[in-house]
Amino acid sequence: MGTAIFMVLMVCGYWYTTRDVSSRFKLKRTFGWDVYFVVALYGCIFVLQGVLVIAIVYLLLWGFSGLMNHIPGLLSDELQLQRDFIMWSFLGIQAPVVIMLAVSVLLCLFCTSWSRSRNLDPAGRKSLYQQLTRSNGVEGLLYQCMDQGDLVFVTLRSRRVYIGMVHTLRCESGSTDNVVLIPMVSGFRDPETQKMQVEHNYASYYQKHGITPASEPISALYFRKVIMLNQIETLSLFDPATAMAFEALAEREREEEAEGGGMKSMFP
């Protein structure tokens, strides 16, 4: 009997944590033995709900039996429905235990499959993703770019660099988490100076050929890049106007340094 209870507890916990969006996010961020405790925690919730149902049925039978026994001349023997319910067995197992496990499984299936609260509309799913990605810097920034249409500056471990728009973001399964990027500019970082060297200007190509996200027969999605999240080294928002202002400021500082060096050489 103990083995059956433990098995149902773990199965219900695993079923719920792998199908509920919020719980799946929490499970993905859990490692080692903590995974088993998270699964067991959710399983205990369903098993305890099954125990609560059995307790309610027992109290109802106890109350009904007491009421019937207090009516004079109605019954010849004392009615003990609650005792019969507890002693009732099914295939060698006490029937209340079987009912408790069945209720736990049904509640788990209801919460993951049939409950309307699990079928989130786009607005509800958007709100949930915003809340869940708030604790992760990479996912939070990518979701912000996807939601607001901002450009993102991505540097990969291979030193490849992409500047583009986030089309979709998947951060639920762990090892296959990825971001789909519509590139505007791509290149690489110089190994010595770490400055970005532009290799492809997609934005200019889009403008020249009239390519948009909805154009036919070729759209901007044709050039999309799928990047694994575990390959991202640095990530930041990108604003073209700010980037040009910084570049102009750096160029002016270099010119001033060069002029200052020339003056010093003329007047030692």
Backbone hydrogen bonds in HBPLUS format (Angstrom, degrees):
<---DONOR---> <-ACCEPTOR-->    atom                        ^
c    i                          cat <-CA-CA->   ^        H-A-AA   ^      H-
h    n   atom  resd res      DA  || num        DHA   H-A  angle D-A-AA Bond
n    s   type  num  typ     dist DA aas  dist angle  dist       angle   num
A0005-ILE N   A0001-MET O   3.04 MM   4  6.35 159.4  2.08 151.6 156.7     1
A0006-PHE N   A0002-GLY O   3.00 MM   4  6.20 164.5  2.02 149.9 154.0     2
A0007-MET N   A0003-THR O   2.89 MM   4  6.04 156.9  1.94 147.6 154.2     3
A0008-VAL N   A0004-ALA O   3.02 MM   4  6.19 168.3  2.03 151.1 153.7     4
A0009-LEU N   A0005-ILE O   2.93 MM   4  6.05 155.2  1.99 146.7 154.4     5
A0010-MET N   A0006-PHE O   3.02 MM   4  6.22 162.7  2.05 150.6 153.5     6
A0011-VAL N   A0007-MET O   2.93 MM   4  6.07 162.4  1.96 152.2 157.8     7
A0012-CYS N   A0008-VAL O   2.92 MM   4  5.92 166.8  1.94 148.7 152.7     8
A0013-GLY N   A0009-LEU O   3.06 MM   4  6.16 156.8  2.12 140.9 147.8     9
A0014-TYR N   A0010-MET O   2.88 MM   4  6.04 160.1  1.92 148.1 153.3    10
A0015-TRP N   A0011-VAL O   2.88 MM   4  5.99 164.6  1.90 151.7 156.5    11
A0016-TYR N   A0012-CYS O   3.01 MM   4  6.10 160.5  2.05 146.7 151.6    12
A0017-THR N   A0013-GLY O   3.03 MM   4  6.12 169.0  2.04 149.5 152.9    13
A0018-THR N   A0014-TYR O   3.14 MM   4  6.13 142.5  2.29 146.2 153.7    14
A0019-ARG N   A0016-TYR O   3.23 MM   3  5.37 158.6  2.27 105.6 112.1    15
A0020-ASP N   A0016-TYR O   2.92 MM   4  5.78 156.6  1.97 160.4 162.9    16
A0024-ARG N   A0020-ASP O   2.83 MM   4  5.91 148.4  1.93 150.0 159.5    17
A0025-PHE N   A0021-VAL O   3.13 MM   4  6.41 151.0  2.22 149.0 155.4    18
A0026-LYS N   A0022-SER O   3.20 MM   4  6.55 158.2  2.25 146.1 151.5    19
A0027-LEU N   A0023-SER O   2.85 MM   4  6.06 157.4  1.90 149.7 156.1    20
A0028-LYS N   A0024-ARG O   2.98 MM   4  6.10 149.8  2.07 142.3 149.9    21
A0029-ARG N   A0026-LYS O   3.24 MM   3  5.33 132.6  2.47  97.0 108.9    22
A0030-THR N   A0027-LEU O   3.12 MM   3  5.14 160.5  2.16 109.5 111.0    23
A0035-VAL N   A0032-GLY O   3.21 MM   3  6.02 157.9  2.26 117.9 122.4    24
A0036-TYR N   A0033-TRP O   3.10 MM   3  5.54 123.8  2.43 108.4 120.1    25
A0037-PHE N   A0033-TRP O   3.38 MM   4  6.80 156.6  2.44 149.0 155.3    26
A0038-VAL N   A0034-ASP O   2.94 MM   4  6.18 152.6  2.02 149.3 156.4    27
A0039-VAL N   A0035-VAL O   3.02 MM   4  6.28 166.2  2.04 152.9 156.2    28
A0040-ALA N   A0036-TYR O   2.84 MM   4  5.98 162.8  1.87 147.4 153.0    29
A0041-LEU N   A0037-PHE O   2.86 MM   4  5.92 143.3  2.00 138.4 148.0    30
A0042-TYR N   A0038-VAL O   3.26 MM   4  6.59 162.5  2.29 152.5 153.8    31
A0043-GLY N   A0039-VAL O   3.01 MM   4  6.25 155.6  2.07 147.7 155.5    32
A0044-CYS N   A0040-ALA O   2.80 MM   4  5.97 151.6  1.88 146.6 153.5    33
A0045-ILE N   A0041-LEU O   3.20 MM   4  6.52 145.6  2.32 141.5 150.2    34
A0046-PHE N   A0042-TYR O   3.39 MM   4  6.80 155.0  2.46 146.5 150.6    35
A0047-VAL N   A0043-GLY O   3.02 MM   4  6.30 162.3  2.05 152.8 158.2    36
A0048-LEU N   A0044-CYS O   2.81 MM   4  5.87 161.1  1.84 150.1 155.3    37
A0049-GLN N   A0045-ILE O   3.07 MM   4  6.25 143.0  2.21 136.9 146.7    38
A0050-GLY N   A0046-PHE O   3.02 MM   4  6.35 145.9  2.14 141.8 150.9    39
A0050-GLY N   A0047-VAL O   3.06 MM   3  4.98 117.2  2.47  91.6 107.1    40
A0051-VAL N   A0047-VAL O   2.90 MM   4  6.31 150.5  1.99 147.7 156.2    41
A0052-LEU N   A0048-LEU O   2.91 MM   4  6.14 152.1  1.99 142.3 149.9    42
A0053-VAL N   A0049-GLN O   3.04 MM   4  6.33 149.1  2.14 142.0 149.5    43
A0054-ILE N   A0050-GLY O   3.09 MM   4  6.42 157.3  2.14 147.4 152.9    44
A0055-ALA N   A0051-VAL O   2.90 MM   4  6.18 155.9  1.96 149.9 156.9    45
A0056-ILE N   A0052-LEU O   2.95 MM   4  6.19 153.4  2.02 146.6 153.5    46
A0057-VAL N   A0053-VAL O   2.97 MM   4  6.26 160.5  2.01 150.5 155.6    47
A0058-TYR N   A0054-ILE O   2.88 MM   4  6.10 158.1  1.93 149.2 155.5    48
A0059-LEU N   A0055-ALA O   2.97 MM   4  6.20 161.5  2.01 148.9 153.2    49
A0060-LEU N   A0056-ILE O   2.94 MM   4  6.16 154.7  2.00 148.2 155.4    50
A0061-LEU N   A0057-VAL O   2.95 MM   4  6.19 160.1  1.99 151.4 156.4    51
A0062-TRP N   A0058-TYR O   2.86 MM   4  6.06 157.2  1.91 150.0 157.1    52
A0063-GLY N   A0059-LEU O   2.87 MM   4  6.01 158.1  1.91 145.7 151.4    53
A0064-PHE N   A0060-LEU O   2.92 MM   4  6.09 158.8  1.96 146.0 152.2    54
A0065-SER N   A0061-LEU O   2.85 MM   4  5.98 160.0  1.89 147.5 153.3    55
A0066-GLY N   A0062-TRP O   2.98 MM   4  6.13 160.4  2.02 145.0 150.4    56
A0067-LEU N   A0063-GLY O   2.96 MM   4  6.13 154.2  2.02 144.5 151.7    57
A0068-MET N   A0064-PHE O   2.99 MM   4  6.21 162.0  2.02 150.0 154.4    58
A0069-ASN N   A0065-SER O   2.94 MM   4  6.11 152.3  2.02 147.7 155.6    59
A0070-HIS N   A0066-GLY O   3.16 MM   4  6.25 131.9  2.41 138.3 148.8    60
A0070-HIS N   A0067-LEU O   3.30 MM   3  5.32 138.0  2.49  95.9 107.0    61
A0071-ILE N   A0068-MET O   3.36 MM   3  5.53 161.9  2.40 103.1 108.2    62
A0074-LEU N   A0071-ILE O   3.40 MM   3  5.89 163.4  2.43 132.4 131.4    63
A0084-ASP N   A0080-GLN O   3.16 MM   4  6.49 160.7  2.20 150.4 155.6    64
A0085-PHE N   A0081-LEU O   2.85 MM   4  6.04 150.0  1.94 147.1 155.9    65
A0086-ILE N   A0082-GLN O   3.13 MM   4  6.32 156.0  2.19 141.9 146.8    66
A0087-MET N   A0083-ARG O   3.03 MM   4  6.21 156.6  2.08 149.4 155.8    67
A0088-TRP N   A0084-ASP O   2.99 MM   4  5.87 120.8  2.35 138.6 150.7    68
A0095-ALA N   A0088-TRP O   2.70 MM   7  5.51 160.8  1.74 132.8 139.3    69
A0090-PHE N   A0093-ILE O   2.57 MM   3  5.17 164.7  1.60 153.1 157.7    70
A0093-ILE N   A0090-PHE O   3.00 MM   3  5.17 161.8  2.03 110.4 115.6    71
A0097-VAL N   A0094-GLN O   3.00 MM   3  5.56 131.3  2.24 113.8 125.8    72
A0098-VAL N   A0094-GLN O   3.32 MM   4  6.76 154.5  2.38 147.0 154.3    73
A0099-ILE N   A0095-ALA O   2.88 MM   4  6.15 163.0  1.91 161.2 165.8    74
A0100-MET N   A0096-PRO O   2.85 MM   4  5.95 153.7  1.92 140.2 148.0    75
A0101-LEU N   A0097-VAL O   2.97 MM   4  6.22 160.3  2.01 151.1 155.1    76
A0102-ALA N   A0098-VAL O   2.94 MM   4  6.13 157.6  1.99 147.7 154.4    77
A0103-VAL N   A0099-ILE O   2.87 MM   4  6.05 159.1  1.91 151.5 156.7    78
A0104-SER N   A0100-MET O   3.01 MM   4  6.22 153.4  2.08 143.9 151.3    79
A0105-VAL N   A0101-LEU O   3.01 MM   4  6.28 159.1  2.06 149.8 154.3    80
A0106-LEU N   A0102-ALA O   2.99 MM   4  6.20 163.1  2.02 150.1 154.8    81
A0107-LEU N   A0103-VAL O   2.92 MM   4  6.06 157.9  1.97 149.7 155.5    82
A0108-CYS N   A0104-SER O   3.03 MM   4  6.21 152.3  2.10 142.8 150.4    83
A0109-LEU N   A0105-VAL O   2.95 MM   4  6.24 160.1  1.99 152.1 157.0    84
A0110-PHE N   A0106-LEU O   2.89 MM   4  6.05 153.6  1.96 144.9 152.8    85
A0111-CYS N   A0107-LEU O   2.95 MM   4  6.12 160.7  1.98 147.5 152.0    86
A0112-THR N   A0108-CYS O   3.14 MM   4  6.29 143.7  2.28 143.4 152.5    87
A0113-SER N   A0109-LEU O   2.83 MM   4  5.60 143.8  1.96 146.8 154.8    88
A0115-SER N   A0110-PHE O   2.67 MM   5  5.41 135.4  1.87 167.8 159.7    89
A0118-ARG N   A0115-SER O   3.16 MM   3  5.62 155.3  2.22 109.0 116.1    90
A0119-ASN N   A0116-ARG O   3.14 MM   3  5.34 139.3  2.31 102.3 113.1    91
A0120-LEU N   A0118-ARG O   3.14 MM   2  5.74 123.9  2.47 106.2  90.9    92
A0124-GLY N   A0121-ASP O   3.01 MM   3  5.20 113.4  2.47 103.2 119.2    93
A0125-ARG N   A0121-ASP O   2.87 MM   4  6.11 163.2  1.89 165.8 171.3    94
A0126-LYS N   A0122-PRO O   2.90 MM   4  5.96 152.9  1.97 143.0 150.7    95
A0127-SER N   A0123-ALA O   3.02 MM   4  6.22 157.8  2.07 144.8 150.2    96
A0128-LEU N   A0124-GLY O   2.97 MM   4  6.17 154.3  2.04 144.0 151.3    97
A0129-TYR N   A0125-ARG O   2.91 MM   4  6.11 164.8  1.93 152.1 155.4    98
A0130-GLN N   A0126-LYS O   3.01 MM   4  6.16 156.2  2.07 145.5 152.3    99
A0131-GLN N   A0127-SER O   3.09 MM   4  6.31 149.0  2.19 141.9 149.6   100
A0132-LEU N   A0128-LEU O   2.92 MM   4  6.14 159.6  1.96 153.1 158.9   101
A0133-THR N   A0129-TYR O   2.93 MM   4  5.90 158.1  1.98 150.9 155.2   102
A0136-ASN N   A0133-THR O   3.23 MM   3  5.40 159.6  2.27 106.4 112.5   103
A0140-GLY N   A0136-ASN O   2.78 MM   4  5.71 155.6  1.84 151.3 159.5   104
A0141-LEU N   A0137-GLY O   3.02 MM   4  6.07 160.5  2.06 145.4 149.9   105
A0142-LEU N   A0138-VAL O   3.03 MM   4  6.22 164.7  2.05 152.9 157.4   106
A0143-TYR N   A0139-GLU O   2.88 MM   4  5.98 156.1  1.94 146.2 153.0   107
A0144-GLN N   A0140-GLY O   2.99 MM   4  6.16 150.4  2.08 140.6 148.8   108
A0145-CYS N   A0141-LEU O   3.01 MM   4  6.30 156.3  2.07 148.5 154.1   109
A0146-MET N   A0142-LEU O   2.95 MM   4  6.20 157.2  2.00 147.5 153.9   110
A0147-ASP N   A0143-TYR O   2.84 MM   4  5.96 153.0  1.91 147.7 155.1   111
A0148-GLN N   A0144-GLN O   2.89 MM   4  5.92 161.6  1.92 150.8 155.3   112
A0149-GLY N   A0145-CYS O   2.80 MM   4  5.24 128.9  2.06 135.3 144.2   113
A0238-PHE N   A0151-LEU O   2.99 MM  87  5.22 152.8  2.07 133.5 129.7   114
A0152-VAL N   A0164-GLY O   2.90 MM  12  5.65 160.2  1.94 158.4 164.3   115
A0164-GLY N   A0152-VAL O   3.19 MM  12  5.65 153.6  2.26 147.8 154.3   116
A0153-PHE N   A0236-SER O   2.67 MM  83  5.17 174.4  1.67 165.8 166.2   117
A0236-SER N   A0153-PHE O   3.05 MM  83  5.17 142.8  2.19 139.6 149.1   118
A0154-VAL N   A0162-TYR O   2.81 MM   8  5.18 178.9  1.81 166.4 166.8   119
A0162-TYR N   A0154-VAL O   2.90 MM   8  5.18 159.7  1.94 148.4 155.0   120
A0155-THR N   A0234-THR O   3.06 MM  79  5.18 171.3  2.07 147.2 145.8   121
A0233-GLU N   A0155-THR O   2.80 MM  78  5.66 160.3  1.83 151.5 157.6   122
A0234-THR N   A0155-THR O   3.20 MM  79  5.18 160.2  2.24 136.6 141.9   123
A0156-LEU N   A0160-ARG O   2.89 MM   4  5.35 171.1  1.90 161.9 165.0   124
A0159-ARG N   A0156-LEU O   2.97 MM   3  5.23 158.9  2.01 113.9 117.3   125
A0157-ARG N   A0231-GLN O   2.98 MM  74  5.76 145.9  2.10 160.6 165.3   126
A0189-ARG N   A0159-ARG O   3.05 MM  30  5.59 149.4  2.15 150.7 160.3   127
A0161-VAL N   A0187-GLY O   2.95 MM  26  5.14 164.0  1.97 128.5 126.7   128
A0187-GLY N   A0161-VAL O   2.94 MM  26  5.14 148.8  2.03 147.5 148.5   129
A0163-ILE N   A0185-VAL O   2.83 MM  22  5.11 159.1  1.87 161.5 159.3   130
A0184-MET N   A0163-ILE O   2.65 MM  21  5.60 163.3  1.67 155.3 153.9   131
A0185-VAL N   A0163-ILE O   3.03 MM  22  5.11 157.0  2.08 144.7 148.3   132
A0165-MET N   A0182-ILE O   2.97 MM  17  5.14 154.1  2.04 140.7 141.2   133
A0182-ILE N   A0165-MET O   2.81 MM  17  5.14 169.7  1.82 156.5 159.3   134
A0167-HIS N   A0180-VAL O   2.76 MM  13  5.42 164.2  1.78 162.2 165.6   135
A0180-VAL N   A0168-THR O   2.94 MM  12  5.19 168.7  1.96 145.4 149.1   136
A0170-ARG N   A0178-ASN O   2.90 MM   8  5.37 170.8  1.91 176.8 174.1   137
A0178-ASN N   A0170-ARG O   3.01 MM   8  5.37 134.5  2.22 135.4 149.1   138
A0177-ASP N   A0174-GLY O   3.30 MM   3  5.45 167.7  2.32 112.4 113.3   139
A0229-LEU N   A0177-ASP O   3.17 MM  52  5.87 166.1  2.19 127.4 131.4   140
A0179-VAL N   A0227-ILE O   2.86 MM  48  5.35 156.2  1.92 150.4 157.6   141
A0227-ILE N   A0179-VAL O   2.90 MM  48  5.35 175.0  1.90 158.6 158.6   142
A0181-LEU N   A0225-LYS O   2.75 MM  44  5.07 169.3  1.76 154.2 155.6   143
A0225-LYS N   A0181-LEU O   2.72 MM  44  5.07 161.3  1.76 151.0 157.6   144
A0202-TYR N   A0184-MET O   2.79 MM  18  4.69 112.8  2.24 122.8 137.7   145
A0203-ALA N   A0184-MET O   2.91 MM  19  4.72 151.7  1.99 138.5 132.6   146
A0186-SER N   A0200-HIS O   2.96 MM  14  5.23 155.5  2.02 152.4 156.6   147
A0199-GLU N   A0186-SER O   2.80 MM  13  5.76 167.3  1.81 143.6 146.0   148
A0200-HIS N   A0186-SER O   3.07 MM  14  5.23 165.5  2.09 136.9 139.1   149
A0188-PHE N   A0197-GLN O   3.12 MM   9  5.40 150.7  2.21 136.8 144.6   150
A0197-GLN N   A0188-PHE O   2.72 MM   9  5.40 167.6  1.74 163.3 167.4   151
A0190-ASP N   A0195-LYS O   2.87 MM   5  5.45 162.8  1.90 148.8 152.6   152
A0194-GLN N   A0190-ASP O   2.77 MM   4  4.68 141.6  1.91 134.2 142.4   153
A0205-TYR N   A0201-ASN O   3.33 MM   4  6.64 154.3  2.40 142.1 149.3   154
A0205-TYR N   A0202-TYR O   3.02 MM   3  4.97 113.0  2.49  93.4 110.2   155
A0206-TYR N   A0202-TYR O   2.78 MM   4  6.08 158.1  1.83 159.3 165.3   156
A0207-GLN N   A0203-ALA O   3.05 MM   4  6.27 163.8  2.08 147.5 151.3   157
A0208-LYS N   A0204-SER O   2.96 MM   4  6.08 155.5  2.02 144.9 151.8   158
A0209-HIS N   A0205-TYR O   3.07 MM   4  6.17 153.9  2.14 149.0 154.4   159
A0210-GLY N   A0206-TYR O   2.89 MM   4  5.70 106.9  2.44 140.8 156.1   160
A0211-ILE N   A0206-TYR O   2.87 MM   5  4.62 158.7  1.91 137.7 140.9   161
A0215-SER N   A0212-THR O   3.25 MM   3  5.04 170.1  2.26 105.4 108.5   162
A0220-ALA N   A0212-THR O   2.99 MM   8  5.41 149.7  2.08 115.8 121.7   163
A0222-TYR N   A0219-SER O   3.02 MM   3  5.58 156.9  2.07 113.2 120.3   164
A0223-PHE N   A0220-ALA O   3.09 MM   3  5.71 156.6  2.15 114.8 120.8   165
A0224-ARG N   A0221-LEU O   3.19 MM   3  5.02 166.6  2.21 105.3 107.6   166
A0231-GLN N   A0228-MET O   3.01 MM   3  5.47 161.9  2.05 114.3 119.8   167
A0232-ILE N   A0229-LEU O   3.22 MM   3  5.49 166.9  2.24 110.6 114.6   168
A0243-ALA N   A0239-ASP O   2.95 MM   4  6.14 162.2  1.98 160.1 166.0   169
A0244-MET N   A0240-PRO O   2.95 MM   4  6.14 157.1  2.00 150.2 155.5   170
A0245-ALA N   A0241-ALA O   2.99 MM   4  6.21 151.2  2.07 143.6 151.9   171
A0246-PHE N   A0242-THR O   2.93 MM   4  6.18 159.4  1.97 152.4 157.3   172
A0247-GLU N   A0243-ALA O   3.00 MM   4  6.18 154.0  2.06 142.7 150.2   173
A0248-ALA N   A0244-MET O   2.90 MM   4  6.11 157.3  1.95 146.7 152.5   174
A0249-LEU N   A0245-ALA O   2.96 MM   4  6.16 156.0  2.02 146.3 153.0   175
A0250-ALA N   A0246-PHE O   2.91 MM   4  6.13 158.2  1.95 147.9 153.6   176
A0251-GLU N   A0247-GLU O   2.95 MM   4  6.14 153.2  2.02 145.3 152.7   177
A0252-ARG N   A0248-ALA O   2.96 MM   4  6.17 153.8  2.03 145.6 152.4   178
A0253-GLU N   A0249-LEU O   3.00 MM   4  6.25 153.4  2.07 146.6 153.7   179
A0254-ARG N   A0250-ALA O   3.03 MM   4  6.26 150.5  2.12 143.1 150.9   180
A0255-GLU N   A0251-GLU O   3.02 MM   4  6.29 153.3  2.09 145.2 152.2   181
A0256-GLU N   A0252-ARG O   2.95 MM   4  6.21 155.7  2.01 146.9 153.4   182
A0257-GLU N   A0253-GLU O   2.96 MM   4  6.15 154.8  2.03 144.4 151.1   183
A0258-ALA N   A0254-ARG O   2.93 MM   4  6.17 152.5  2.01 143.2 150.9   184
A0259-GLU N   A0255-GLU O   2.88 MM   4  6.15 159.1  1.92 149.8 155.2   185
A0260-GLY N   A0256-GLU O   2.84 MM   4  5.98 157.3  1.89 145.7 152.7   186
A0261-GLY N   A0257-GLU O   2.92 MM   4  6.08 151.9  2.00 143.6 150.9   187
A0262-GLY N   A0258-ALA O   3.05 MM   4  6.32 149.4  2.14 143.5 151.4   188
A0263-MET N   A0259-GLU O   3.05 MM   4  6.34 156.9  2.10 150.5 155.8   189
A0264-LYS N   A0260-GLY O   3.11 MM   4  6.33 158.2  2.16 146.2 151.8   190
A0265-SER N   A0261-GLY O   3.11 MM   4  6.36 146.8  2.22 140.9 149.4   191
A0266-MET N   A0262-GLY O   3.16 MM   4  6.42 140.2  2.32 142.0 152.2   192
A0266-MET N   A0263-MET O   3.14 MM   3  5.16 126.8  2.44  95.2 108.8   193
A0267-PHE N   A0263-MET O   3.04 MM   4  6.31 148.1  2.15 149.8 158.2   194
